[in-house]
Amino acid sequence: MRIDTPGKISDRIWLLGSRESCVYLVDGGGEYAIVGGGMVHIVPEILVQLKDFNIPEEKIRRIIIQHAHFDHCGIVPFFKRRWPWMDVAASARAKTLLSTPKVIETIETLNQILLDKYGRLEDADKLGLSFPGIAVDTVVGDGDTLSLGDLSIEIIDVPGHSSCSIAVYLCDERALFGSDAGGIPFGDGVFTAANSNFDKYMVSLRKMLTYDFEIYLAEHYGALTGKDARQFLERAVASAVKTRKIVEAAYAETGDIQEGTETATDRLLKDAPEGFLPREVISLVVGQMVKYVARTKTPIVG
């Protein structure tokens, strides 16, 4: 089953934000954590949702950033300012990126575009939704555990979508938070988002499949439960193999990164569901995959 509207996913996990930008609230029994950093424009929705779900804000103790892309860290500066006691956790690479002036400038620019697109500029002024960068309090890496009340949170390094990607696993809840390292839900399929390193992306997908989970939580388009959760990652592997072949073929036919990107984007968007990411966003991701293929010129191993 897919759950893509705000509300309870299990006794201890809530979906917050929106269908397009999901973050998750985890109840550790007396204290809470947020997994995922979301897009900046969902801040007003989250404030309402916390009230509606009767979540005491003073008990939100931690937020975990799964990677440093603008659409996965946008809410963090606001809530860190609102909840100064909250611990911000991320990978070492994410910590570096989120304090780099050029990265901060890019995220701020993209955030302003989002706020304008969603009609949130007035809210942004009232709430102070700027992006000054993020000071990461706790650096985490593969195999590390974080405590949250009576829950233990395991960190899994899953590079490939980005160099700084981590997944989060709750053994007691059999819940895996894959973010974009597991691909992006694409209707009934999965869009491959191997932005950083296609080979590492494949390794990360298979690594996540070694975990025992019955809830899979993405940061775009919701969560999946039951058999649909595991099947999502299995489809993600199949989609990645297919996508790699499409990207390789497009580059081989054109011999040019830009032309190969346009050709591969056309082919990958043929079956895109209505309301999926805009073509310009898809083209950026595909362009990074084409560049990787052009650089490595190594065939995919299925």
C-alpha positions in Angstrom: 0.0 0.0 0.0 1.2 3.5 -0.8 0.6 6.3 1.8 1.2 9.8 0.3 -0.9 12.1 2.5 0.1 13.5 5.8 -0.9 11.3 8.8 0.1 8.1 10.6 2.0 5.4 8.7 2.4 3.2 11.8 2.0 3.6 15.5 5.4 5.4 15.7 5.8 7.1 12.3 3.9 10.0 10.7 4.2 11.5 7.3 4.5 15.3 7.4 4.8 17.9 4.6 3.2 17.1 1.3 3.0 14.4 -1.3 5.8 16.0 -3.3 8.0 16.7 -0.3 7.7 14.2 2.6 9.5 14.2 5.9 8.8 11.8 8.7 8.2 12.2 12.4 9.3 9.2 14.5 8.1 8.7 18.1 10.8 7.2 20.3 8.4 7.1 23.3 8.6 10.5 25.0 10.8 12.1 22.4 10.6 12.6 18.7 12.9 12.9 15.6 12.3 14.1 12.1 13.8 12.1 9.3 14.4 14.1 6.1 14.9 17.9 5.6 12.2 18.6 3.0 11.5 21.5 0.7 11.4 25.0 2.3 7.8 25.7 1.2 6.3 22.9 3.4 7.2 24.7 6.7 3.7 26.2 7.1 2.1 22.9 6.5 4.3 21.1 9.0 3.5 23.7 11.7 -0.2 23.0 11.2 0.3 19.2 11.1 2.2 19.2 14.4 -0.8 20.9 16.0 -3.3 18.6 14.3 -1.4 15.5 15.4 -0.9 16.8 19.0 2.8 16.6 18.8 4.6 18.6 21.6 7.2 20.6 19.7 9.5 20.7 22.8 9.9 17.0 22.5 11.3 17.0 19.0 15.0 16.4 19.8 16.6 15.5 16.5 16.4 16.0 12.7 18.4 13.7 10.3 19.3 15.1 6.9 19.7 12.2 4.4 21.5 14.3 1.8 22.4 17.9 1.1 20.3 18.6 -2.0 18.1 21.7 -1.7 14.9 19.8 -1.7 16.0 17.7 1.3 17.3 20.3 3.7 15.0 23.3 3.2 13.1 23.2 6.4 16.1 22.7 8.7 17.2 26.3 9.3 13.8 27.4 10.3 13.2 24.5 12.7 16.7 24.7 14.2 16.0 28.4 15.0 12.6 27.5 16.4 13.9 24.5 18.4 17.5 25.4 19.3 17.8 22.3 21.5 17.3 20.1 18.4 20.3 18.0 17.2 21.0 18.1 13.5 22.6 14.9 12.2 24.1 14.3 8.7 27.0 12.6 7.0 30.5 14.2 7.1 30.2 15.1 3.4 26.8 16.7 3.9 28.3 18.8 6.8 31.0 20.1 4.5 28.5 20.9 1.7 26.0 22.7 3.9 28.6 25.1 5.2 30.1 25.9 1.8 29.3 29.4 0.5 28.6 28.4 -3.1 26.3 25.6 -2.0 24.5 27.9 0.4 24.0 30.5 -2.3 22.6 27.9 -4.8 20.2 26.4 -2.2 18.9 29.9 -1.3 18.3 30.7 -5.0 16.4 27.4 -5.5 14.5 27.9 -2.3 13.3 31.3 -3.5 12.1 29.8 -6.8 10.1 27.2 -4.8 8.6 29.7 -2.5 7.5 31.8 -5.5 6.1 28.8 -7.3 4.0 27.7 -4.4 2.8 31.2 -3.5 4.8 31.2 -0.2 6.8 34.4 -0.5 4.6 36.2 2.1 4.9 33.3 4.5 8.7 33.3 3.9 8.9 36.9 4.9 6.8 36.3 8.1 8.6 33.1 9.1 12.1 34.1 7.9 12.6 31.2 5.5 16.0 32.1 4.3 18.9 29.6 4.0 22.0 30.7 5.8 23.5 27.3 5.7 23.3 24.5 8.3 25.6 23.7 11.2 25.5 19.9 11.6 25.8 18.9 15.2 26.3 15.2 14.9 28.2 13.6 12.0 27.1 10.0 11.3 28.3 7.3 9.0 27.8 3.6 8.1 26.8 1.5 11.1 26.4 4.3 13.5 23.4 4.3 15.8 21.5 7.1 17.3 19.2 6.7 20.3 15.7 8.1 20.4 13.9 7.2 23.6 13.5 3.4 23.4 14.3 3.2 19.7 17.7 2.7 18.0 18.3 4.4 14.7 20.9 2.8 12.4 22.7 4.8 9.7 23.6 3.3 6.4 25.9 4.9 3.9 24.2 4.8 0.4 26.2 7.0 -2.0 25.4 7.2 -5.7 22.4 9.6 -5.8 24.8 12.0 -4.0 28.2 11.6 -2.5 26.6 12.4 0.9 23.6 10.2 1.0 22.6 8.1 4.0 19.6 5.9 4.7 18.0 5.4 8.1 16.8 2.0 9.5 14.6 1.4 12.4 14.9 -2.3 13.2 12.1 -2.4 15.8 9.7 -0.9 13.3 11.1 -2.7 10.3 11.2 0.7 8.6 13.8 1.8 6.0 14.1 5.5 5.0 15.8 5.5 1.7 15.3 9.0 0.4 16.4 9.4 -3.2 19.2 6.8 -2.8 16.4 4.3 -3.5 15.1 6.1 -6.6 12.0 8.3 -6.8 8.5 6.8 -7.0 7.4 7.2 -10.7 3.7 6.2 -10.9 3.9 2.4 -10.5 7.6 2.4 -11.3 10.8 4.0 -10.0 12.8 6.9 -11.6 16.5 6.2 -11.4 18.3 9.1 -9.7 22.0 8.1 -10.0 23.1 11.7 -10.0 26.6 11.3 -8.5 27.9 7.8 -9.3 25.9 5.2 -11.2 27.9 2.2 -10.0 27.8 3.2 -6.3 24.0 3.9 -6.8 23.5 0.2 -7.8 25.6 -1.0 -4.9 23.6 1.1 -2.5 20.3 -0.3 -3.8 21.4 -3.8 -3.3 22.8 -3.0 0.1 19.4 -1.6 1.2 17.7 -4.8 0.0 19.8 -6.8 2.6 17.8 -5.2 5.4 14.5 -6.6 6.8 11.8 -4.0 6.3 8.1 -3.9 5.7 7.8 0.0 5.5 9.8 1.9 2.9 9.8 5.7 3.2 10.8 8.0 0.3 11.1 11.7 0.5 9.0 12.3 -2.6 5.6 10.8 -3.2 5.2 9.0 0.1 5.8 5.6 1.8 5.0 2.0 0.9 4.0 -0.8 3.3 3.8 -4.5 3.2 4.9 -6.4 0.0 4.9 -3.1 -1.9 7.8 -1.8 0.2 10.2 -4.5 -0.7 9.0 -4.6 -4.3 9.8 -0.9 -4.6 13.5 -1.5 -4.1 13.5 -4.5 -6.3 11.9 -2.4 -9.1 14.4 0.3 -8.4 17.2 -2.2 -9.2 15.5 -3.2 -12.4 14.8 0.4 -13.4 18.5 1.3 -12.8 19.7 -1.4 -15.1 17.2 -0.3 -17.8 18.0 3.4 -17.3 21.8 2.8 -17.6 21.3 1.0 -20.9 19.1 3.9 -22.2 21.7 6.5 -21.1 24.6 4.5 -22.6 22.7 4.0 -25.9 21.8 7.7 -26.1 25.4 8.8 -25.6 26.7 6.2 -28.0 24.3 7.3 -30.7 25.0 11.0 -30.3 28.6 11.1 -29.1 27.7 14.3 -27.3 26.7 14.9 -23.7 24.1 17.5 -24.4 22.5 15.7 -27.3 22.7 12.4 -25.4 21.0 14.1 -22.4 18.1 15.3 -24.6 17.7 11.9 -26.2 17.8 10.0 -23.0 15.4 12.4 -21.3 12.9 12.0 -24.1 13.0 8.2 -23.8 12.8 8.1 -20.0 9.8 10.5 -19.9 7.7 8.5 -22.4 6.0 6.7 -19.5 6.1 9.6 -17.0 3.0 9.8 -14.9 1.0 13.1 -14.9 2.3 15.6 -12.3 5.8 14.1 -12.1 8.9 16.3 -11.8 9.3 19.0 -14.6 11.3 18.1 -17.6 14.0 20.6 -16.7 14.6 18.8 -13.4 14.6 15.4 -15.1 17.0 16.7 -17.7 19.5 17.9 -15.0 19.5 14.4 -13.4 19.8 12.6 -16.7 22.6 15.0 -17.7 24.6 14.0 -14.7 24.1 10.3 -15.5 25.2 10.9 -19.1 28.3 12.6 -17.9 29.1 9.7 -15.7 28.7 7.2 -18.5 30.8 9.4 -20.8 33.5 9.6 -18.2 33.6 5.9 -17.3 32.6 4.2 -20.6 32.0 1.0 -18.6 29.0 -1.2 -19.4 26.4 -2.0 -16.8 26.5 -5.4 -15.1 23.0 -6.6 -14.6 
